[in-house]
Amino acid sequence: MKIITIILLFLAGTSFAQTSLSGGIYNSETWNLAGSPYTVTGNLVVFDGVEINVEPGVVVQFNQGASLEMRGKLTAIGTEVDSIYFTSSLATPIMNSWGGIKVIGTSQVPNNQVTMEYVKGMFTSTFIDLDAAYNGPYNFKHCYFAQNGKVNEDGGAPSTNFDYCTFEANAQALDWCQFDNRASHCSFINNAIGLEGIEQVDTCYFRGHTQFAMAPYGVTTGCTIEFNVLGVKTGFNAVNHTFVNNTIRNNDIGIQISSYFNGSITFTGNTICGNSVYNLNFISTNNADLGMNCWCSTDISQIQGTIYDGYDNTAYGLVSLSPVLSDCGPALFASTPDLTIPNLSVSIYPNPFNETIHFNVESEQEITLSIFDMFGRIVTTEKFHSETEINGNDLGTGIYLYTLMTEDGAVVNGKLVKE
């Protein structure tokens, strides 16, 4: 039985409605501003043949552990100035606060079962589960996903597409999809893992990932991958076969290649340089022809010094670099209007640290601090204004990564060293 409760609040002559939802929805309906926020108090099921239309500016918030099972059709189209929110109802939400949206494609569901534009999905374990979704395409455009365990679980048939979306501070942004799938003109910022197993990736931007930025599985073109612990973690074969015109720079390790089948791979036109540990960590037993790429040098011996391969460990194959492109061309940047640009004055001391470390941020906004270990696990998080001091006695010696985020989304990230 569907339960709906509408509460009217009167303040200074203005009325606001709040709609509570739980149980089942059996008839099509529109969720509009007059009923917003919609609070899902328990597990909510939208049944076969039912269409839910969510209007711009609506907030759909979920009590702790609550979830939405979509057997019908969901259309949530906001605008650039009036986004739609799917988020937690908690006053201070954290990752995994609610159960996410599970989509089930049934015989009565029309095509385009889920369409989202200008939607913000936040603070859930898995924002959308498409493992049993067969009535697509499933389209997400100009969406923002933050503080989720994962954004997707699998992808629906015939395709799942993320275009002009931003993924920020998730444990993992995009995971494997079993059918056709695409990420185009997207930004991946300060996640633990950015993207893994996506078939077509083009003109995307990756920065600040504590495990790895991307592990593509198909065609990757025109992406910029910088300031990550590991930029690209991949193996090339007949399915994962094209990596062209990408820029990989200023990471700890630029690219790690675990397999390479010569003859079926197109790996050309890439700019790979300035990565602090290795430009390339090559751990395949086969040799690889990586000619026609730019390494910001034409000195083969100098370039080879930035590559780990069979010359360093005989268990692995050798990398051929010739011909080397002498002109890297202009840096490739994704066109990402939703990308947050760091603009904070930050002081952190001492670094390296022993017992305590002090953070000072010149901002009047509330700051969220997250510290991660090298496996991408959060070891501490807190909110503060202007300055805070962290007790590091419980942290083991080694390298940690931090993220500082303001309320309006400005982000600074970097490394800490515990002695």
Secondary structure, DSSP 4 states (H G I P E B T S, - for coil): --EEEEEEEEETTEEEEEEEEEEEE-S-EEE-GGGPSEEEEEEEEEPTT-EEEE-TT-EEEE-TT--EEESSEEEEE--SSS-EEEEE-SSS--TTSB--EEEE--TTPPS--EEEESEEEESBSEEEEEEE--S--EEEES-EEES-SEEEES--SSEEEEES-EEES-SEEE---SSEEEEES-EEES-SEEEES-SEEES-EEE--SSEEEE--SEEES-EEES-SEEEEEEESSSS-EEES-EEESSSEEEEEEEE-TTS-EEES-EEE--SSEEEEE--SS-EE--SBB-S---HHHHHTTEESTTT-TTS--EE-PSBPS---SPP----TT-------EEEESSSBSSEEEEEE--SSEEEEEEE-TTS-EEEEEEEESEEEEE-TTSPSEEEEEEEEETT--EEEEEEEE-
